[in-house]
Amino acid sequence: MNLSKVSLTKSSPTVSLTKGSGASGQMRINLNWAQGGAGAGGGGFLKRAFSGGNKVDLDIGCLWETTDGDKGVVQALGNAFGNLNGPPYVFLDGDDRSGTNTGGENLIVNLDQLDRIRRVLVFAYIYEGAPNWAAADGVVTMFPVGSAPIEIKLDETSNDKRFCAIALLTNAGGSLRIDRQVQYIAGTQRNVDEAYGWGMNWTAGRK
């Protein structure tokens, strides 16, 4: 057990990382969830949950904006995997569609380029299957370099919405501010954009 882990909750939703403590290097973000809900065990993260025999395909992604005003999305849908060493300085390392990859899917943020990043909204979405967030019992963990892991539990579930906005990462004058969201949103990526005022144009995409 890591006793130094930081948990962002509804009553304590924000943490700030400085250049000397977590806001540099490559920060890995992963989403872990149990197959069949709490107490079900579950091995590799991004497991495919089953509810009444219905398979659910859960994915992690993000909206991003750089300091020069460019905006976009990193997600498996449309093969928009991003770029770690150029804009958007965020990279999705794969699409685990089987749920058996113990390495899972990772969003990686290059915080050595923090001065070029304005904001990143981390989200999860159910690509296939009926929404069943309660059964998934999801937890997002961020691993900043040289700082304690930061945990956000998806403990406010909503089973009629496919998207969950999990965390908003913001460049706050050279430090990185992380704000817990856990906001469930109906519709598509376009609706997530509208909820957070990102201001992009959207077209349909497929994996």
JOWOZI-V982922 format. One record per backbone hydrogen bond with DSSP energy under -1.0 kcal/mol. NH is the residue of the N-H (numbers start at 1). CO is the residue of the C=O. Records with the same first field share a line. If there is no record, write none. Layout:
NH: CO  CO
This chain:
5: 2
6: 149
8: 151
9: 12
15: 178
17: 176
21: 18
23: 18
27: 109
28: 143
29: 107
30: 141
32: 139
34: 136
40: 37
51: 54
54: 51
56: 49
57: 128
59: 125
61: 123
62: 74
63: 121
64: 72
65: 119
66: 70
67: 116
69: 66
72: 64
74: 62
75: 80
78: 206
79: 76
80: 75
81: 79
83: 90
89: 83  86
91: 108
92: 81
93: 106
97: 95
104: 101
107: 29
108: 91
109: 27
110: 89
111: 25  109
113: 110
114: 111
116: 113
117: 114
118: 65
119: 65
120: 169
121: 63
122: 167
123: 61
124: 164
125: 59
126: 162
127: 57
136: 132
137: 133
139: 32
140: 152
141: 30
142: 150
143: 28
147: 144
150: 142
151: 6
152: 140
154: 138
155: 153
163: 185
164: 124
165: 183
166: 122
167: 122
168: 179
169: 120
170: 177
171: 118
172: 175
176: 17
177: 170
178: 15
179: 168
180: 13
181: 166
183: 165
185: 163
192: 188
193: 189
194: 190
195: 191
196: 192
198: 193
